[in-house]
Amino acid sequence: MEDLSELEKVIGHTFGRRELLVQSLTHSSHSHERAPGGGPSEVWHNEQLEFLGDAVLGLLVSRELVERFPSYSEGQLSKMKAHLVSATHLFSIAGELQLGDFLQLGRGEEKSGGRHKRALLVDALEALIAAVYLDAGLDTAREVVERLVLRGRLDSGIEAFPFIDFKSALQEYLQANRRSQPRYAVVEERGPEHRKTFLVEVRVGKEFTAQAEGPTKKAAEQEAARLALLHYRELDRQAEGAAAQEPALPEGQAQPPAASEAAPAPPPAPAPDDTK
């Protein structure tokens, strides 16, 4: 594990209770390996902090949005919040913090690339926010969230948030190209109730299937639709490129007749004369 004082400098908070910081960065695989006899471990890990941090982050982001944009509708605020607390956004922040360098992992997670896994890094970031809250209170946690998660991202209002409805975009694209409409189905649900992961499948006729994960069914459907849209756009792009590469006929040479315009077949041979 890297020097934790470096992480404290980056987030702008020095812990009075350093054990909270350590706990927020400790994955359950690490504490389970340290348990005597391989049984249940009493060594702290970050799952409960992640649970708390998810709530603290949601509260602080919601509070900031309501205060900054009093004229916005609930729908607009919800869209902005969904982006700011999304796994995609938090994963990018964890990468900027190089949070993976500070994680305590079990041997199995270490070997499988746990320091770069999206789920582990997002959970650790939320646990870190909870650790700040428990160590120094809500005001300090708010400062850390503003510094790390918001960080000028609200200055331009909702216009700065790129919201794309991939399900609608896919439906319109398929309809315009006379293809079957997509169908969605939940394949699997896993994880604790407060942090479920949904695996959703999208099917387009019998020709294409894609699967994607998300923290909600809607998010997973959106990601599956995005993958399908990319697939069909690339498919059509390749088809257009192949058509453009067909060799052109020399000037003055007639286009060969299509099958329906082919020269007529010669008349059938006369039937033999049986009168002879």
KOLTORTI-529163 format. One line per field, with one value per residue (C-alpha): residue number from 1; x, y, z; residue in three letters. Coordinates in steps of 0.1 Angstrom, whole numbers. Each point is the difference from the previous one (the first is absolute). Example, Ala and Ser with C-alpha at 12.3 -4.5 7.8 and 13.67 -1.06 7.14 Angstrom:
resi c(1;2)
px c(123;14)
py c(-45;34)
pz c(78;-7)
resn c(ALA;SER)
END
This chain:
resi c(1;2;3;4;5;6;7;8;9;10;11;12;13;14;15;16;17;18;19;20;21;22;23;24;25;26;27;28;29;30;31;32;33;34;35;36;37;38;39;40;41;42;43;44;45;46;47;48;49;50;51;52;53;54;55;56;57;58;59;60;61;62;63;64;65;66;67;68;69;70;71;72;73;74;75;76;77;78;79;80;81;82;83;84;85;86;87;88;89;90;91;92;93;94;95;96;97;98;99;100;101;102;103;104;105;106;107;108;109;110;111;112;113;114;115;116;117;118;119;120;121;122;123;124;125;126;127;128;129;130;131;132;133;134;135;136;137;138;139;140;141;142;143;144;145;146;147;148;149;150;151;152;153;154;155;156;157;158;159;160;161;162;163;164;165;166;167;168;169;170;171;172;173;174;175;176;177;178;179;180;181;182;183;184;185;186;187;188;189;190;191;192;193;194;195;196;197;198;199;200;201;202;203;204;205;206;207;208;209;210;211;212;213;214;215;216;217;218;219;220;221;222;223;224;225;226;227;228;229;230;231;232;233;234;235;236;237;238;239;240;241;242;243;244;245;246;247;248;249;250;251;252;253;254;255;256;257;258;259;260;261;262;263;264;265;266;267;268;269;270;271;272;273;274;275;276)
px c(0;12;6;-34;11;3;-37;-9;18;-19;-35;8;-7;23;-16;-2;-10;23;-16;-31;22;16;-34;-14;28;-1;-19;-18;23;29;-18;-13;35;11;-28;13;-9;-16;-32;-19;23;-2;25;-17;-5;-18;-34;-20;19;-9;-36;1;21;-26;-26;23;10;-36;-10;28;-4;-38;5;25;-23;-30;19;17;-30;-32;-19;7;-27;3;7;29;15;-4;18;29;3;-2;31;19;-4;2;26;14;7;13;23;16;6;15;23;11;7;19;-21;9;35;-13;-23;6;-9;1;24;-27;-13;35;8;-33;8;-22;18;-15;-34;-28;-23;28;12;-35;-8;33;-7;-34;15;26;-27;-17;33;4;-36;6;33;-8;-38;-23;16;34;-15;-18;33;16;-30;1;37;0;-34;-15;32;-14;-23;-31;12;-18;-32;-18;13;34;-14;0;-33;-6;-31;16;-32;-19;30;3;-38;0;32;-14;-34;17;19;-30;14;-18;-7;22;-13;15;2;16;24;14;-2;28;15;-16;-33;16;25;-15;15;-23;10;-23;-2;-12;-11;-7;-18;21;31;15;2;20;2;9;1;-12;-10;-36;-20;-4;38;7;-25;15;35;-13;-17;32;19;-27;0;38;-3;-26;17;33;-18;-16;33;18;-28;2;38;-3;-25;23;29;-18;20;-15;-6;23;-16;-23;-4;-36;-12;-6;-37;-15;-14;-35;13;21;-3;-29;7;2;-33;-4;10;-29;-17;9;-23;-16;-19;30)
py c(0;35;27;10;35;6;-9;23;28;-7;-1;30;-17;-14;-27;3;-37;-15;-34;12;9;-35;-17;20;-14;-36;-25;-29;-25;14;-2;-35;-13;14;-17;-30;-33;16;7;32;30;27;20;31;3;27;-15;18;32;-3;-4;31;19;-6;17;29;7;-1;24;25;0;5;28;18;-4;14;30;7;-4;10;4;-34;-27;-33;-18;23;-3;-38;-2;20;-19;-34;11;13;-31;-25;-27;14;34;-14;-24;28;19;-31;-2;36;-6;-32;-16;-35;5;4;-30;-29;-32;-37;-20;-12;35;12;-26;6;37;13;33;9;-15;26;-14;-2;36;15;-18;12;36;-1;-16;28;26;-18;-1;38;4;-21;15;37;5;9;34;-14;-28;26;18;-33;-8;35;-3;-35;-8;34;20;27;-24;20;33;-3;-15;-29;9;-14;-35;-22;-20;-25;-22;-30;-20;26;5;-37;-3;29;-13;-35;14;23;-30;-24;-24;-17;19;-8;-21;1;-26;-2;-30;3;20;-2;18;13;19;34;-7;-23;-6;-8;-19;8;-15;18;-20;13;-26;-32;18;18;-3;21;-1;28;7;29;11;2;-18;33;6;-35;4;33;-16;-30;23;20;-32;-10;35;-1;-34;10;33;-18;-27;26;20;-31;-8;36;-3;-33;15;30;-23;-18;6;26;-10;16;30;-9;-36;-11;-12;-37;-9;-9;-34;13;18;-29;-9;-22;-37;-15;-16;-37;-25;-12;-32;-31;-9;-33;-2;-13)
pz c(0;-8;26;12;7;-37;-4;28;-18;-32;16;23;34;26;21;37;1;-25;5;-19;-30;1;3;-30;-22;13;-22;15;-17;21;33;-7;-7;34;19;21;-15;-30;20;3;5;26;-19;-14;-37;-21;-8;27;-7;-36;9;22;-26;-27;22;10;-36;-12;28;-6;-38;3;25;-23;-30;18;13;-33;-23;19;-33;-14;-1;19;-33;-8;34;-1;-33;13;32;-18;-21;30;22;-29;0;-32;15;33;-18;-19;33;16;-29;4;37;-9;27;-11;13;35;2;23;-19;5;-21;-23;-8;-4;-26;-19;-4;28;2;-34;4;-3;27;26;-7;0;33;15;-10;16;31;1;0;29;19;-4;13;30;8;-4;-6;-28;-8;-6;-21;-20;-7;-11;-23;-15;-6;-15;-14;-10;-6;-23;-19;10;-13;-34;13;-15;-35;9;7;-31;4;-28;0;-18;1;-20;-23;-7;-6;-25;-18;-4;-12;-25;-14;0;26;28;32;31;29;35;28;34;-1;36;32;25;30;32;-1;4;-27;-26;-34;-29;-31;-29;-35;-31;-31;-35;-19;-2;-14;31;37;25;38;24;37;21;35;-11;-27;-19;1;-12;-28;-11;-2;-19;-24;-4;-9;-25;-16;-4;-16;-26;-8;-6;-21;-22;-3;-12;-25;-14;-2;-19;-25;-6;-8;-29;-32;-24;-36;-27;-16;-28;11;5;33;-1;1;33;4;-8;-31;-14;-37;-7;-2;-35;-13;7;-26;-22;11;-21;-28;9;-34;-19)
resn c(MET;GLU;ASP;LEU;SER;GLU;LEU;GLU;LYS;VAL;ILE;GLY;HIS;THR;PHE;GLY;ARG;ARG;GLU;LEU;LEU;VAL;GLN;SER;LEU;THR;HIS;SER;SER;HIS;SER;HIS;GLU;ARG;ALA;PRO;GLY;GLY;GLY;PRO;SER;GLU;VAL;TRP;HIS;ASN;GLU;GLN;LEU;GLU;PHE;LEU;GLY;ASP;ALA;VAL;LEU;GLY;LEU;LEU;VAL;SER;ARG;GLU;LEU;VAL;GLU;ARG;PHE;PRO;SER;TYR;SER;GLU;GLY;GLN;LEU;SER;LYS;MET;LYS;ALA;HIS;LEU;VAL;SER;ALA;THR;HIS;LEU;PHE;SER;ILE;ALA;GLY;GLU;LEU;GLN;LEU;GLY;ASP;PHE;LEU;GLN;LEU;GLY;ARG;GLY;GLU;GLU;LYS;SER;GLY;GLY;ARG;HIS;LYS;ARG;ALA;LEU;LEU;VAL;ASP;ALA;LEU;GLU;ALA;LEU;ILE;ALA;ALA;VAL;TYR;LEU;ASP;ALA;GLY;LEU;ASP;THR;ALA;ARG;GLU;VAL;VAL;GLU;ARG;LEU;VAL;LEU;ARG;GLY;ARG;LEU;ASP;SER;GLY;ILE;GLU;ALA;PHE;PRO;PHE;ILE;ASP;PHE;LYS;SER;ALA;LEU;GLN;GLU;TYR;LEU;GLN;ALA;ASN;ARG;ARG;SER;GLN;PRO;ARG;TYR;ALA;VAL;VAL;GLU;GLU;ARG;GLY;PRO;GLU;HIS;ARG;LYS;THR;PHE;LEU;VAL;GLU;VAL;ARG;VAL;GLY;LYS;GLU;PHE;THR;ALA;GLN;ALA;GLU;GLY;PRO;THR;LYS;LYS;ALA;ALA;GLU;GLN;GLU;ALA;ALA;ARG;LEU;ALA;LEU;LEU;HIS;TYR;ARG;GLU;LEU;ASP;ARG;GLN;ALA;GLU;GLY;ALA;ALA;ALA;GLN;GLU;PRO;ALA;LEU;PRO;GLU;GLY;GLN;ALA;GLN;PRO;PRO;ALA;ALA;SER;GLU;ALA;ALA;PRO;ALA;PRO;PRO;PRO;ALA;PRO;ALA;PRO;ASP;ASP;THR;LYS)
END
